[in-house]
Amino acid sequence: MPALHISSDNFQTEVMESDKPVMIDFYADWCGPCKMFAPVVDEAADEINNAKICKINIDECPELARQFNVTHVPTVVIVNNSSVVSTQTGAISKKQIMQLLNI
């Protein structure tokens, strides 16, 4: 399953009310490192079943980027039980994603 695209419309339901940990990839279409990181995110989304893997385009949802203090992309944020438990700036490996999610 591909990563779930999050917008202001589905953020509350899909992220804050999730019964699973949520990884959010904050990205921008113009960002080279984001483009290189995208396949890693998609691979994680295909393989991880006990967490949600999501993407937020900072140009389409600047208010969500501000809410999470995202100043650089890509930025990975882990949310669990409506709380931010980890923030990582820059592209990371699938193994690191799994470690952040405690999988």
C-alpha positions in Angstrom: 0.0 0.0 0.0 1.4 3.4 -0.9 2.0 6.1 1.8 -1.1 7.9 2.8 -1.3 11.5 1.7 -2.3 13.8 4.5 -4.0 17.1 4.2 -5.7 19.5 6.6 -9.0 17.6 5.8 -7.9 14.1 7.0 -5.0 15.1 9.4 -7.1 14.8 12.6 -8.6 11.4 11.7 -5.6 9.8 10.2 -2.8 11.1 12.4 -4.1 12.4 15.7 -6.8 9.8 16.2 -4.8 6.9 14.9 -4.7 3.7 17.0 -1.3 3.0 15.5 2.0 4.9 15.5 2.2 7.3 12.5 5.3 8.2 10.5 4.9 11.5 8.6 7.3 12.4 5.8 7.2 16.1 5.3 8.3 16.8 1.8 8.2 19.1 -1.2 8.0 18.3 -4.9 11.0 20.6 -5.7 13.2 19.0 -3.1 16.0 16.7 -4.5 16.6 14.8 -1.2 12.8 14.3 -0.9 12.7 12.7 -4.3 15.5 10.3 -3.3 13.8 9.5 0.0 10.4 8.8 -1.6 11.1 5.2 -2.7 12.3 4.4 0.9 9.0 5.8 2.2 7.0 3.8 -0.3 8.9 0.6 0.5 8.3 1.1 4.2 4.6 1.7 3.5 4.4 -1.6 1.6 6.1 -3.6 4.4 5.0 -2.0 7.7 1.5 -3.1 8.8 1.5 -2.1 12.5 2.0 1.7 11.8 0.7 4.2 9.3 3.2 5.7 6.8 2.1 9.1 5.7 3.3 12.1 3.6 2.5 15.8 3.9 3.5 18.2 1.1 4.7 21.3 2.9 3.7 23.6 0.0 0.1 22.3 0.1 -0.2 22.2 3.9 2.1 24.9 5.3 0.0 25.1 8.5 0.8 21.5 9.3 4.5 22.1 8.6 4.4 25.0 11.0 2.5 23.0 13.6 5.4 20.5 13.6 8.1 23.1 13.3 9.3 21.7 10.0 12.1 24.0 8.7 13.9 21.6 6.4 12.7 18.8 4.1 12.6 15.9 4.2 11.6 15.7 7.9 10.3 12.6 9.5 8.0 12.9 12.5 6.7 10.0 14.5 3.4 10.5 16.3 2.0 8.0 18.8 -1.1 8.6 20.9 -1.5 12.1 19.5 2.0 13.1 20.7 5.2 13.6 18.8 7.7 11.0 20.0 10.5 11.7 17.5 11.6 14.1 14.8 14.4 13.4 12.3 15.6 15.9 9.6 17.0 14.5 6.4 16.5 11.3 4.5 16.9 8.1 6.5 17.0 4.4 5.8 14.1 2.0 6.1 15.9 0.4 9.0 16.0 3.8 10.7 12.3 4.3 10.1 11.6 0.9 11.7 13.8 1.8 14.7 11.9 5.2 15.1 8.6 3.3 15.0 10.0 0.7 17.5 9.3 -2.1 15.0 
